[in-house]
Amino acid sequence: MSVSTGAKTRLRVHLAIIDGDVAPVVARYGAHIGCRPGCSECCHQSFRVSELEGALLREGPGGGRAGRAGGDRGPLGGVRGRSW
């Protein structure tokens, strides 16, 4: 089953709204919640990913456009510098 471009675009808009709301929290508390050696609580949680989310994750930041590669892998990595 393929995922429509319109659905991915709507999800990118939704993620941008969430990123905007989370950015002030990360700016204020990022030093306390950053991923680092010895920290693993967030990385070992189970969660489901929808087909739409999976398609977007496969494309990566920038939606298949040239963008950031590598970098942070934890929960803050999704906020810092993401351009969905």
C-alpha positions in Angstrom: 0.0 0.0 0.0 1.5 3.4 -1.0 1.1 6.6 1.0 -0.1 9.6 -0.8 2.0 12.7 -1.2 -0.8 14.8 0.3 -0.9 12.6 3.5 2.9 13.0 3.9 2.6 16.8 3.4 -0.2 17.0 6.1 2.0 15.0 8.5 5.0 17.3 7.8 2.8 20.3 8.7 1.6 18.6 11.8 5.2 17.7 12.9 6.3 21.3 12.2 3.5 22.6 14.6 4.7 20.1 17.3 8.3 21.1 16.8 7.4 24.7 17.2 5.7 23.9 20.5 8.5 21.7 21.8 11.4 24.0 20.7 11.1 26.3 23.8 11.2 23.3 26.1 14.3 21.9 24.4 15.9 25.4 24.4 15.3 25.7 28.1 16.0 22.1 29.3 17.9 20.5 26.4 21.1 20.2 28.5 19.1 18.1 31.0 17.4 15.8 28.6 20.0 15.3 25.9 21.0 11.9 24.7 24.4 10.8 25.9 26.4 7.7 26.9 24.7 5.9 29.7 21.3 7.4 29.0 18.9 4.9 27.4 15.5 5.4 29.0 13.9 6.9 25.9 15.6 4.8 23.3 14.3 1.5 24.8 10.6 2.2 24.7 8.3 0.3 22.4 5.9 2.2 20.2 4.0 1.7 17.0 4.7 3.5 13.7 1.9 3.9 11.2 2.4 3.2 7.5 2.4 7.0 6.9 5.0 7.7 9.7 7.1 4.9 8.3 7.0 6.4 4.8 8.1 9.8 6.2 10.8 8.2 8.3 12.2 6.3 5.3 12.4 9.6 3.4 14.1 11.3 6.3 14.4 15.0 7.2 13.7 17.2 4.2 11.2 14.7 2.7 13.7 13.2 0.3 15.3 16.6 -0.4 18.9 17.2 0.5 19.0 17.6 4.2 20.8 16.8 7.4 22.3 13.3 7.6 23.3 11.5 10.7 23.6 13.6 13.8 21.5 13.1 16.9 19.6 9.8 17.1 17.6 10.2 20.3 14.5 12.2 21.1 16.2 15.5 20.8 17.7 14.6 17.5 14.2 14.7 16.1 13.8 18.3 17.3 17.2 19.8 16.7 17.6 20.9 13.1 14.7 18.8 11.7 13.2 20.1 8.6 10.2 17.8 7.7 
